[in-house]
Amino acid sequence: MKIGIVGGGIAGLTAGYRLAKNGHQVEIFEASGNVGGLAAGLQVAGTSLEKYYHHLFTSDTCIRGLVDQLGIRSKLQWFPSQMGAAYHGKLYKFGTPAQILQFSPLPLWERVWFGLIGLYLGKKNDWKEFENVTAVKWMKSHCGSKTWSIIWEPLLKGKFGRYYDKVAMAWLWARIHTRFSSRKGDGEKLGYFEGGFEVFNQALAKAVRKAGVQIHLNQPISRILTDKNQLKGLEVNGQTKAFDKVIFSAATPIFLKTCPELPADYIKRLTQLDFLGAQCLILVMKQKFSDMYWINMNDGDIPILALIEHTNFVPKEWYQGKHLMYVANYLPQDHKYFKMNKNEIFAELLPYLKKVNPKFDPSVVEEIHLSQDLFAQPVVPLHYSSVKPTYETPIENVFLANMALVYPEDRGTNFAVDVGNKAARLVDPSVQIPAFKE
Ligand SMILES: Cc1cc2nc3c(=O)[nH]c(=O)nc-3n(C[C@H](O)[C@H](O)[C@H](O)COP(=O)(O)OP(=O)(O)OC[C@H]3O[C@@H](n4cnc5c(N)ncnc54)[C@H](O)[C@@H]3O)c2cc1C
């Protein structure tokens, strides 16, 4: 079969790998100049660093399986992580049960209760009931008032902004559940590739090419060509390319734009689903900002979701001894920060960085990089299963395989591999996917 894949992110590459290994003739079209999509790297301090902070959980068995098949298990290393919370000018450790018990902004009984709720959600496998209630309503009625105002309200508002009270509890359940199921007795360890996720992206792209796939970089698909709900081909650079089947792995709003012949009710249903953009400043510093890997902003008035100090997670020696920190935000597409340059955004956020760490001196910042994508996080509303897109689309032989499908899980590289695997098996049910072995 002749198969066209739109998008050279991890889902598109995985689908291409599986199908080409099963004997199909595959071409991948990628709009940007590099593979990897949201997990792509840029050159920082002499090595490749992800545009956005990335790590893996031990429970991420889909991607770990593929890592093994690519022969790069030794590159995936596991490091302890230090999670923190910034509250009223003070930094607190906030990762282990013992640290949560010492988190003095919450009354003691609420700290214990917070842990018990985490345990309950982590152990609960049946998530269906969480589809019918918002995270705001569930948390407000199950946790103490201080836990709500200091932990959950800033987290939900920081991540989802204007949509914060629309998000289903199923989304929050998935976040807590993943974290819980990846913990072992010796505390949390997170995975990272020596050389960055680019090592994985390039190993996958190499295997894809070796299987006979052409990866066309800088070649955005402008249109999916159809006739009466039948696929005709893809339009690229003004040319038509015929395919028997197409897998579309870019974000849903791009799918709707490139396939205007989709039925009006389908377009209407999927247009109602919102996405947030992601924006990260990467600060390259000669001194560290803090001792934590990840700091959540627990003061409601700080317009930053989290600070992720990458070199408090992996060795700074990998980056010529520099300290690297992401200043991370999810924002609606019309947010003013998307119209600002990196220096303007840094100037805007500097007073808040100083609020988190009053000793922070901006002269330690040697370089700033800016990464942004407009469709980086699906907003999961109530009853999402009844509105979410499926792999099959109204156009015969056109399949959607993007992050809007991973529900109830939240998007991540592990689920991009899973989506790529599943799309490949829909196109050709004889595709075999070896199981991950510890
Ligand atoms: C801030 C942030 C932090 C994250 N942290 C983590 C983490 O810690 N761990 C983790 O596992 N995951 C993390 N993720 C998620 C992870 O990066 C994504 O879930 C995953 O990379 C998605 O892969 P994908 O292939 O489904 O989609 P994408 O990566 O979005 O790939 C889609 C590709 O399609 C291309 N494209 C778009 N339009 C066209 C067109 N018209 N024609 C051709 N190509 C097109 C795009 O350029 C892109 O390369 C994070 C994401 C963000 C934004």
The ligand as a Gaussian input file, in Angstrom:
#p B3LYP/6-31G(d) Opt

LIG

0 1
 C        5.585000      22.214000      27.322000
 C        5.553000      20.751000      26.987000
 C        6.120000      19.849000      27.883000
 C        6.066000      18.481000      27.612000
 N        6.635000      17.619000      28.492000
 C        6.628000      16.300000      28.203000
 C        7.295000      15.381000      29.062000
 O        7.882000      15.751000      30.082000
 N        7.273000      14.062000      28.734000
 C        6.633000      13.606000      27.614000
 O        6.672000      12.400000      27.362000
 N        5.977000      14.456000      26.791000
 C        5.952000      15.776000      27.058000
 N        5.312000      16.646000      26.219000
 C        4.423000      16.125000      25.181000
 C        5.112000      15.559000      23.968000
 O        6.107000      16.413000      23.477000
 C        4.033000      15.364000      22.900000
 O        2.918000      14.691000      23.431000
 C        4.524000      14.548000      21.718000
 O        5.789000      14.979000      21.286000
 C        3.491000      14.679000      20.607000
 O        3.934000      14.011000      19.473000
 P        3.004000      13.973000      18.196000
 O        3.756000      13.303000      17.125000
 O        1.673000      13.401000      18.569000
 O        2.682000      15.476000      17.815000
 P        3.653000      16.684000      17.439000
 O        4.897000      16.584000      18.189000
 O        2.813000      17.912000      17.581000
 O        3.985000      16.422000      15.894000
 C        3.174000      16.880000      14.863000
 C        4.077000      17.295000      13.722000
 O        3.261000      17.722000      12.618000
 C        3.939000      18.779000      11.962000
 N        2.980000      19.511000      11.149000
 C        2.087000      20.455000      11.516000
 N        1.385000      20.872000      10.458000
 C        1.818000      20.182000       9.400000
 C        1.465000      20.154000       8.014000
 N        0.513000      20.949000       7.520000
 N        2.137000      19.315000       7.183000
 C        3.121000      18.508000       7.662000
 N        3.493000      18.497000       8.963000
 C        2.842000      19.304000       9.821000
 C        4.530000      19.584000      13.096000
 O        5.593000      20.402000      12.654000
 C        4.985000      18.473000      14.049000
 O        6.334000      18.109000      13.811000
 C        5.397000      18.020000      26.439000
 C        4.865000      18.934000      25.539000
 C        4.941000      20.291000      25.808000
 C        4.348000      21.262000      24.832000

